[in-house]
Structure formats: C-alpha cells, structure tokens
C-alpha cells in the first residue's frame, strides 16, 4: 500500500480552497502517495438552519444537533457540500468519489446531552482502501451511523478525519482551515509553528484553545497517538502553505524544527507543524516555537 495522506477541508473554506486542494492532491499523487479528503460544512449548515428559523448552540466547539435538525444537517453535508466538492475535484481532473453516510464508513454514538451529535466509535476502512487502490480519491462527509439504531449522527469533521487517518495508518494529516494554523493567543496574533503532542496536551488542559480550535487540537492529538507521524494545520487558501506541508518528507520537517534557523526561514507563513510526542527530534520543549505573521 502506498503512503496515505488525509486532507481535512474546513467547511468555512468551501470551494474557495479548490486551487490549494487540487494542487495538493496532484502533488501527493505525483509523489507516489494517495490522498483521502474529509470535509466540513458548518457555515452551510448554519445557513440552512437559519432558513428554517433554527439556531443551535455550540458546546466545546461542537454543534448541538436535535433529532429534528439532523435531516437538514445530513442533506447539507452529504447531498450538497459533498456533491459539490466531488464534482469540483472531478472537474480538476481528479478521480474523486463520494463517501456519505450510506457508504457505511464512519460510525458513532450520540454524545450525552448533545442530541444527534456523535463521537466516532469505528471507521470501516475497507471501502476507502479499495478506492485508493483503484486510484480514486475518496471524499468523505462527516455524517456517521449509530450502529445500534442505524440513525444518523453529526460528527465533528476534524475528529472524523483523525479517526480515518488512524484507521488507514496515514503517514500524515493536513487540516485546511481559514486561519494561519493553531493560535496560542488569537487576539495578539501569536500562533504555533513547530510544536509537539505533549505541548498541545498541556495547552489543552490549561484551556488555551477555545471554540472550534478545541476539537481540532483534540483531533491532532488523537491522530498522533496512532501511527500518524505528523500533522499540519494550514491556511487552506494559501497554495504555498498547502504544497509546503505535503512536499517535504517528515524527516525534513523535523530537521527544520531542530535547526537554529529563524522561524520564518524554516516554515512557510500560514502553517503549523505538529510532530508525534514519540519523535525524538521534537521532544525537547525548546522546539516549540511561536510566531506572528
């Protein structure tokens, strides 16, 4: 099996990230690796709910989903966003294939007090692996099935992408966001460039990350707890950042982290690199860097 790279595209980016995404997918395939795409759709869900005069709160960065709202969520994510993204990729010459809830790839159980918002319990990797073996690019919607009831669950796309990366033993995972990586202090513009899983764990426990950044950091940590070697959080509209994240080997990225260069010499603006806590190159906390761009 060729190395797998999981690409998670934030819902706030939508088709606007197509230039970066298509360039990255072509670069990945040219390098002998295979991509799997997972997408979000939060803003589109909010628009659809607003049209029905429904407003749902977020708890720790995840949207509460009453059962009555689940059909709207599934329609937006599976029929609209997934369909549009798959077609757009095909129009770029990429053999994309849609994976929605009925594909039976992602399974989840509802979170207590969160309605149909679920936590991923299992990933059926076989359909995804069959697709990539056949030189197809899976495009996965973050709608899962509860095995006990066969009802739909709305799952956080970052956490779904992380679960998929773990199950397919991905080499790396890249999160396309609408901000320049992971911020340690968003108001002052301080963000992480190179860091480790253990540093993120400390920051998460200390309440450093708020809103949608909490599940994203959790997703990174869960991925790195498996065989995934490194995670990248990038600005999805920056093609240079996207290509930088997938073009270098993991060893090269870690060598940059160990070097004595200035921060801007070692990392492209709009990116954050997180290495596994088991990686010797970045165990030393002095490798945790912050920068302002």
C-alpha positions in Angstrom: 0.0 0.0 0.0 1.3 3.4 -0.9 1.6 6.0 1.9 -1.7 7.8 2.6 -2.2 11.5 3.3 -5.5 12.6 4.9 -6.7 16.1 3.9 -9.4 17.7 6.0 -11.0 20.7 4.4 -12.8 23.1 6.7 -16.4 24.0 5.9 -15.7 27.7 6.1 -13.4 27.4 3.1 -15.7 25.6 0.8 -14.9 25.7 -2.9 -12.7 28.7 -2.3 -10.0 26.2 -1.3 -10.2 24.3 -4.6 -7.0 25.9 -6.0 -4.9 24.8 -3.0 -6.7 21.4 -2.6 -6.4 20.4 -6.2 -2.7 21.4 -6.3 -2.0 19.4 -3.2 -3.8 16.3 -4.5 -1.9 16.4 -7.7 1.4 16.8 -5.8 0.6 13.9 -3.5 -0.3 11.6 -6.4 2.8 12.6 -8.3 5.0 11.7 -5.3 3.6 8.2 -5.2 1.2 8.7 -2.3 -2.6 8.6 -2.1 -5.0 11.3 -0.7 -8.2 10.9 1.3 -10.3 14.0 1.6 -12.7 14.7 4.6 -14.7 17.9 4.5 -16.7 20.0 6.9 -19.7 22.2 6.3 -20.5 24.3 9.4 -21.4 27.6 7.7 -23.6 25.9 5.2 -25.4 24.1 8.0 -25.9 27.4 9.8 -27.4 28.9 6.7 -29.8 26.0 6.1 -30.9 26.1 9.8 -31.3 29.9 9.7 -33.6 29.5 6.7 -35.8 27.3 8.9 -35.5 29.8 11.8 -33.4 27.4 13.8 -30.3 28.4 15.8 -28.3 25.7 17.5 -25.6 26.3 20.2 -22.1 25.0 20.2 -20.7 23.2 23.2 -16.8 22.9 23.4 -16.7 23.6 19.6 -19.3 21.1 18.6 -22.8 21.9 17.4 -25.7 20.5 19.4 -27.9 18.6 16.9 -31.5 17.9 18.0 -33.1 14.9 16.2 -35.4 17.3 14.2 -32.4 19.1 12.8 -30.5 16.0 11.7 -32.2 15.6 8.3 -31.1 19.2 7.5 -27.5 18.5 8.6 -27.3 15.3 6.6 -28.8 16.9 3.5 -26.3 19.8 3.6 -23.3 17.7 4.3 -24.0 14.6 2.1 -26.1 15.9 -0.8 -24.9 19.5 -1.1 -21.3 20.0 0.2 -20.0 16.5 -0.6 -21.6 16.5 -4.0 -20.3 20.0 -4.9 -16.8 19.2 -3.7 -16.6 15.8 -5.5 -17.8 17.4 -8.8 -15.4 20.3 -8.4 -12.5 17.9 -7.9 -13.5 15.8 -10.9 -13.6 19.0 -13.0 -10.0 19.5 -12.0 -9.1 16.1 -13.4 -9.1 14.3 -10.1 -10.9 11.0 -9.9 -12.9 11.8 -6.8 -15.6 9.5 -5.4 -18.2 10.5 -2.8 -18.5 8.7 0.5 -21.6 9.7 2.5 -23.4 8.1 5.4 -24.9 5.3 3.3 -21.3 4.3 2.4 -21.1 3.0 5.9 -17.5 4.2 6.6 -17.9 6.2 9.8 -19.9 5.0 12.9 -20.6 7.0 16.0 -22.6 7.0 19.3 -24.5 10.1 20.3 -22.8 12.3 22.9 -24.8 12.7 26.2 -26.9 15.8 26.1 -26.0 16.6 22.5 -28.9 15.1 20.6 -27.6 13.6 17.4 -24.1 15.0 17.7 -21.9 11.9 18.0 -18.5 10.7 18.9 -16.8 8.4 16.3 -16.7 4.8 17.6 -15.4 3.0 14.5 -14.2 3.5 11.0 -14.7 0.9 8.3 -11.6 1.5 6.2 -12.1 -1.2 3.6 -14.2 0.9 1.2 -11.7 3.8 1.4 -8.7 1.5 0.9 -10.4 -0.2 -2.1 -11.0 3.3 -3.6 -7.4 4.4 -3.2 -6.1 1.0 -4.5 -8.2 1.7 -7.6 -6.6 5.2 -8.0 -9.7 7.0 -6.8 -9.7 9.9 -4.3 -12.3 9.4 -1.5 -14.3 12.5 -0.4 -15.9 11.8 2.9 -18.8 13.6 4.5 -18.8 13.9 8.4 -22.1 12.1 8.9 -21.9 8.8 10.8 -24.3 6.0 11.5 -25.2 4.8 15.0 -24.8 1.1 14.8 -27.5 0.3 17.5 -30.2 2.3 15.8 -28.9 2.9 12.2 -29.7 6.6 12.8 -27.6 9.4 11.5 -25.1 11.3 13.7 -23.5 14.6 13.1 -19.8 14.2 13.9 -17.1 16.8 14.0 -15.2 16.7 10.7 -11.8 17.2 12.4 -12.4 14.3 14.7 -13.7 12.2 11.8 -10.7 12.9 9.7 -8.4 12.0 12.6 -10.3 8.7 13.1 -9.9 7.9 9.4 -6.2 8.8 9.5 -5.7 6.4 12.4 -7.6 3.5 10.8 -5.9 3.7 7.4 -2.5 4.3 9.1 -1.9 7.5 7.2 1.6 9.0 7.0 0.4 12.5 7.8 -2.8 14.5 8.2 -3.3 18.1 6.9 -6.0 20.3 8.2 -7.1 23.1 5.8 -8.5 26.0 7.9 -9.5 29.6 7.4 -6.8 30.9 9.8 -3.0 30.6 9.8 -2.6 27.4 11.8 -3.0 27.0 15.6 -3.1 30.1 17.7 -1.8 30.2 21.3 -3.3 33.7 21.5 -5.5 34.7 18.7 -6.0 38.3 19.9 -2.3 39.1 19.9 -1.6 37.0 16.7 0.7 34.5 18.4 0.5 31.1 16.9 2.4 27.9 17.0 4.7 26.9 14.1 6.5 23.8 15.3 5.2 22.0 18.4 4.7 18.6 19.9 1.8 16.5 21.0 2.8 16.8 24.7 2.9 20.6 24.4 -0.6 20.6 22.9 -1.9 18.3 25.6 -0.6 20.8 28.2 -2.2 23.7 26.4 -5.5 21.9 26.0 -5.6 21.0 29.7 -4.8 24.6 30.6 -7.7 25.9 28.5 -5.5 27.6 25.9 -7.7 26.6 23.0 -11.3 27.7 22.6 -14.3 27.2 20.3 -13.6 25.1 17.2 -9.9 25.0 17.9 -10.5 22.6 20.8 -11.8 19.7 18.7 -9.1 20.5 16.1 -6.4 20.2 18.7 -8.0 17.0 20.1 -8.1 15.6 16.5 -4.4 16.3 16.1 -3.6 14.6 19.4 -5.7 11.5 18.6 -4.0 11.2 15.2 -0.6 11.5 16.7 -1.4 8.9 19.3 -1.5 6.3 16.5 0.9 5.7 13.7 0.4 9.1 12.1 3.8 10.7 12.1 2.9 14.4 11.8 0.0 16.8 11.5 -0.1 20.1 9.7 -2.7 22.9 10.3 -2.6 25.3 7.4 -4.4 28.2 5.9 -6.4 26.5 3.2 -6.4 29.4 0.7 -2.6 29.5 0.7 -1.4 27.2 -2.0 2.2 27.7 -1.0 1.4 26.6 2.6 -0.5 23.6 1.3 2.2 22.4 -1.0 4.9 23.0 1.6 3.0 20.7 4.0 2.9 17.8 1.6 6.1 18.3 -0.4 8.8 17.7 2.2 9.4 14.4 4.0 8.6 14.2 7.6 12.3 13.9 8.4 13.0 17.2 6.6 10.2 19.0 8.5 11.7 17.7 11.8 15.2 18.7 10.8 13.9 22.2 10.3 12.5 22.1 13.8 15.8 21.1 15.2 17.8 23.7 13.2 18.9 27.0 14.6 17.4 29.0 11.8 15.0 31.8 12.4 11.3 30.9 12.4 10.5 32.4 9.1 13.4 30.6 7.4 12.1 27.2 8.5 8.3 27.5 7.9 6.0 29.0 5.3 3.6 31.5 6.7 0.1 30.1 7.3 1.2 26.7 8.7 1.7 24.9 11.9 3.6 21.6 12.1 2.9 19.1 15.0 5.1 16.1 15.5 4.3 13.0 17.5 5.4 13.1 21.1 7.4 9.9 20.3 9.5 11.7 17.8 12.9 12.3 19.3 13.6 15.4 17.1 10.8 17.4 18.8 10.7 16.0 22.3 12.6 19.0 23.7 10.2 21.8 24.6 12.6 24.3 23.2 11.4 23.1 19.8 8.0 24.7 20.5 8.1 28.0 18.6 5.6 30.8 18.3 5.5 33.5 15.6 3.5 36.5 14.5 2.6 36.9 10.8 
